[in-house]
Amino acid sequence: MKIIVTGGAGLIGSNVVEELNNSGEDRIWIVDHLGASEKWKNLSRLKYRDYYEKDNFLKKLENGNALGEITHVIHLGACSSTTETDASYLIQNNFEYTKILAEVCVKNNIRFIYASSAATYGAGEKGYDDCTSIDSLRPLNMYGYSKHLFDLYAKNSGLEKKIAGLKYFNVFGFGESHKGNMQSLVLKGYNQIKEKKELSLFRSYKKEFHDGEQKRDFLYVRDAAKITLHILLNNYNGLFNVGRGIAETWNDLAKALFQAMDITINIKYIDMPDSLKAKYQYYTKAETKKLQETGYNEKFFSLNDSIKEYVGLLNQTGT
């Protein structure tokens, strides 16, 4: 194998590369945009052959000399900010770039897998089933729509039958410190608890959910990486949910975090910004039947175990 991983310095990407390294594979070329962030630190623990900035890689791709003898492309690079308001930027990064790369890979018989998102499901009024039609889905934010747009393009162009898309749910874990405001609540909470001995959660604005009882399908990044490589290397095509199929509350997450840090539980409920109220998912839970039918039977990290391991890594690195 000769593998390109776009977004290889990011949270999921760096863990995918690490998983490949653990299996003895280092014939990997990483594409990303490091900018002025601390994302480069994720690269320091990885083994790979070369690195390209995303714009330089796109130029090489358009000139027809970027892929060489590459056999697999794992496309995880994108703008992942759910609060990004520049629609043109999101379309360029999350739709146009993916479209160009996917078409080149299919044309050259290169295995292609890309990151979609659970954000494409919107408020979940149509459920979270990857076996049903995506035509009626209505994402709540522009990030989700940019991901949904490529899912639709792949379906309508016939690419979907030749490539794989992964709808990642709430992924957290080591390697996300560069994400700023888009860090998971686990990392934000870890830093907040260290400083203030308390953790803030958003109040609920729906009567069927008490404060902190909004639910998410929380997925440890090590599980996300394993599923990614399972779908890639076993040549399954189409759209797949990548989640545990378990919905747990923010209160559950907070309690697990306090326990892992050996600090008394102290949760404070705060107002949600008005800008988020209409775009907030109160409940997500991946339907995982389709994933199970591929033969994936690895045991998932529980929320408690994953947070305990993550906190241990954060204590070691001090970040």
C-alpha positions in Angstrom: 0.0 0.0 0.0 1.0 3.6 -0.6 -1.5 5.9 1.2 -2.3 9.6 1.2 -4.0 10.9 4.3 -5.4 14.4 3.9 -6.0 16.1 7.2 -3.3 13.7 8.5 -2.2 16.2 11.2 -5.8 16.6 12.5 -7.6 14.7 15.2 -8.9 11.7 13.3 -6.2 11.8 10.6 -3.3 11.6 13.1 -4.9 8.7 14.9 -5.5 6.9 11.5 -1.9 7.4 10.7 -0.9 6.2 14.1 -3.1 3.1 13.7 -1.4 2.4 10.4 2.0 2.8 12.0 1.1 0.4 14.8 0.3 -2.2 12.1 3.8 -1.7 10.5 2.8 0.7 7.7 4.7 3.9 7.1 4.3 4.3 3.3 2.1 7.3 4.0 2.0 10.8 2.5 0.3 13.5 4.6 -1.6 16.5 3.3 -2.8 19.2 5.6 -2.7 22.9 6.4 -0.6 23.6 9.5 -0.9 27.4 9.5 0.0 29.1 12.8 -1.6 26.4 15.0 0.0 23.8 17.2 -1.3 21.0 14.9 2.3 20.2 13.8 2.8 18.5 17.2 0.5 15.7 16.0 2.9 14.9 13.2 5.9 14.5 15.6 4.6 11.1 16.9 3.9 9.7 13.4 6.0 7.9 10.8 5.4 8.9 7.2 7.3 9.5 4.0 6.4 13.1 3.0 4.2 16.1 3.8 2.3 18.5 1.5 0.4 21.7 2.3 -3.1 21.3 0.9 -2.9 24.1 -1.7 0.4 22.8 -3.1 -1.1 19.3 -3.2 -4.1 20.6 -5.1 -1.9 22.2 -7.7 0.1 19.0 -8.1 -3.2 17.1 -8.4 -4.5 19.5 -11.1 -1.2 19.1 -13.0 -1.6 15.3 -12.9 1.5 14.5 -10.9 0.3 14.2 -7.3 -0.7 10.6 -7.0 2.1 8.6 -8.6 1.9 5.0 -7.4 -0.6 5.8 -4.6 -3.1 3.0 -3.9 -5.3 4.5 -1.3 -6.5 8.0 -0.4 -8.1 8.7 3.0 -9.6 12.2 2.6 -10.2 13.7 6.1 -9.0 17.2 5.4 -11.7 19.9 5.6 -12.9 22.9 7.5 -14.5 21.2 10.5 -15.9 24.3 12.2 -19.6 24.0 12.8 -19.8 27.7 13.4 -18.0 28.8 10.2 -20.1 31.4 8.4 -18.1 31.8 5.2 -20.2 29.6 2.9 -17.9 30.1 0.0 -14.9 28.9 2.0 -16.8 25.8 3.2 -17.9 25.0 -0.4 -14.3 25.4 -1.7 -12.7 23.3 1.1 -15.4 20.7 1.9 -17.1 20.2 -1.5 -15.0 21.3 -4.4 -11.7 19.9 -3.1 -13.4 16.6 -2.3 -15.0 16.4 -5.7 -11.7 16.9 -7.5 -9.9 14.4 -5.4 -12.6 11.8 -5.6 -12.9 12.0 -9.4 -9.2 11.7 -9.9 -9.0 8.7 -7.6 -11.9 6.9 -9.3 -10.4 7.6 -12.8 -7.1 6.1 -11.7 -8.5 3.1 -9.8 -7.3 4.4 -6.5 -9.3 3.4 -3.4 -11.0 6.6 -2.0 -12.6 7.1 1.3 -13.8 10.5 2.7 -15.1 12.1 5.9 -18.8 13.1 5.9 -20.5 14.0 9.2 -23.4 13.3 11.5 -24.1 17.0 11.1 -25.7 16.2 7.7 -28.6 14.7 9.7 -29.7 18.1 11.0 -32.0 17.9 14.1 -32.5 14.2 13.5 -36.2 14.6 12.6 -35.5 12.0 9.8 -33.5 9.8 12.2 -29.8 8.8 12.0 -30.1 5.8 9.7 -27.5 5.4 7.0 -29.7 2.9 5.1 -32.3 5.5 4.2 -32.4 8.2 1.5 -30.3 11.3 2.1 -32.4 13.5 -0.2 -34.7 14.8 2.5 -32.0 15.6 5.1 -31.7 19.2 6.3 -28.5 20.1 8.0 -28.7 22.8 10.7 -25.5 24.7 9.8 -23.4 25.5 6.7 -20.7 23.0 7.8 -23.2 20.2 7.7 -24.6 21.4 4.4 -21.1 21.4 2.8 -20.7 17.8 3.8 -24.2 16.9 2.7 -23.6 18.5 -0.7 -20.8 16.1 -1.5 -22.8 13.1 -0.3 -25.6 14.2 -2.7 -23.1 14.7 -5.5 -21.6 11.2 -5.0 -25.1 9.7 -5.0 -26.3 11.5 -8.0 -23.1 11.1 -10.1 -22.8 7.4 -9.3 -19.5 7.9 -7.4 -21.2 6.5 -4.3 -20.9 3.0 -5.6 -17.2 3.3 -6.1 -16.1 5.2 -2.9 -16.9 5.2 0.8 -18.1 8.1 3.0 -18.0 8.1 6.8 -20.5 10.0 8.8 -18.5 10.6 12.0 -20.5 11.3 15.1 -19.1 13.2 18.2 -15.4 12.2 18.0 -13.0 13.2 20.8 -9.5 12.2 21.9 -5.9 12.9 21.9 -4.8 15.2 19.1 -7.4 17.9 19.2 -5.7 20.6 21.2 -5.2 22.7 18.1 -8.9 23.0 17.4 -9.6 26.0 19.5 -13.3 26.6 20.0 -14.0 23.3 18.2 -12.3 21.2 20.8 -14.5 18.5 22.3 -16.1 19.2 25.7 -13.8 16.6 27.2 -10.7 18.7 26.4 -12.5 22.0 27.2 -13.8 20.5 30.4 -10.5 19.1 31.4 -8.9 22.6 31.2 -11.9 24.2 32.8 -11.9 21.8 35.8 -8.2 22.1 36.3 -8.6 25.9 36.5 -11.9 26.4 38.3 -12.9 22.9 39.7 -16.2 23.3 37.9 -17.6 22.5 34.4 -20.1 24.6 32.5 -22.9 22.9 30.4 -25.6 24.5 28.3 -29.1 24.8 29.6 -31.8 23.0 27.7 -34.5 25.0 25.9 -36.7 22.0 25.1 -39.1 20.7 27.8 -38.4 17.1 27.0 -34.7 17.5 27.9 -33.6 18.6 31.4 -30.4 20.7 31.7 -27.4 18.6 30.7 -29.6 15.8 29.6 -29.2 16.5 25.9 -27.7 13.4 24.3 -24.9 12.6 21.9 -23.3 9.5 20.4 -19.8 10.1 21.8 -17.0 8.2 20.0 -13.4 7.8 21.1 -11.0 8.7 18.3 -9.2 5.4 18.5 -12.5 3.6 17.6 -13.0 6.1 14.8 -9.6 5.3 13.4 -10.2 1.6 13.5 -13.5 1.8 11.7 -12.0 4.1 9.1 -9.3 1.5 8.2 -11.8 -1.4 8.4 -14.0 0.3 5.7 -11.0 1.3 3.6 -9.1 -1.9 3.5 -12.1 -4.2 3.1 -13.3 -2.2 0.1 -16.8 -1.4 1.3 -18.5 1.4 -0.6 -21.4 3.8 0.2 -22.2 5.9 3.2 -21.6 4.6 6.7 -22.3 5.9 10.1 -19.3 5.9 12.4 -20.6 5.9 15.9 -21.2 3.5 18.9 -25.0 3.5 18.5 -25.3 4.7 22.1 -26.7 8.0 23.2 -25.4 9.4 26.4 -25.9 12.8 28.1 -23.6 15.7 28.6 -24.1 15.0 32.4 -22.8 11.5 31.8 -19.7 12.9 30.1 -19.2 15.5 32.8 -19.4 12.9 35.6 -16.9 10.6 33.8 -14.5 13.5 33.4 -14.7 14.6 37.1 -14.2 10.9 38.1 -11.2 10.5 35.8 -9.7 13.7 37.3 -10.5 12.6 40.8 -12.3 15.9 41.5 -15.7 16.3 43.2 -18.5 16.8 40.6 -19.4 20.5 40.2 -21.6 21.3 37.2 -22.8 24.8 36.3 -25.5 25.3 33.7 -25.2 28.4 31.5 -27.2 30.1 28.8 -26.6 28.9 25.3 -25.6 31.7 22.8 -28.5 32.8 20.7 -26.5 32.1 17.6 -26.5 28.3 18.5 -30.1 27.8 19.6 -31.5 27.2 16.2 -28.5 25.0 15.1 -28.2 22.8 18.2 -28.6 19.0 18.0 -30.4 17.8 21.2 -30.1 14.1 20.4 -27.8 12.0 18.1 -27.5 8.2 18.0 -25.9 6.4 15.0 -27.8 3.4 13.6 -24.9 0.9 13.3 -26.6 -2.1 11.5 -24.9 -1.2 8.2 -21.4 -1.1 9.9 -22.1 -4.4 11.7 -23.0 -6.0 8.4 -19.5 -5.3 7.1 -18.2 -7.6 9.8 -16.9 -4.9 12.1 -17.0 -6.5 15.6 -14.3 -4.7 17.6 -15.4 -3.8 21.1 -15.9 0.0 21.5 -14.3 2.0 24.3 -17.0 2.9 26.8 -17.4 6.6 27.6 -15.8 6.1 31.1 -12.9 4.1 29.8 -12.1 6.5 26.9 -12.2 9.6 29.1 -10.0 7.9 31.7 -7.4 7.0 29.0 -7.6 10.5 27.4 -7.2 12.3 30.8 -4.2 10.1 31.4 -2.6 11.2 28.2 -3.4 14.8 28.9 -1.8 14.5 32.3 1.3 13.1 30.7 1.6 15.8 28.0 0.4 18.8 30.0 -1.9 19.9 27.2 
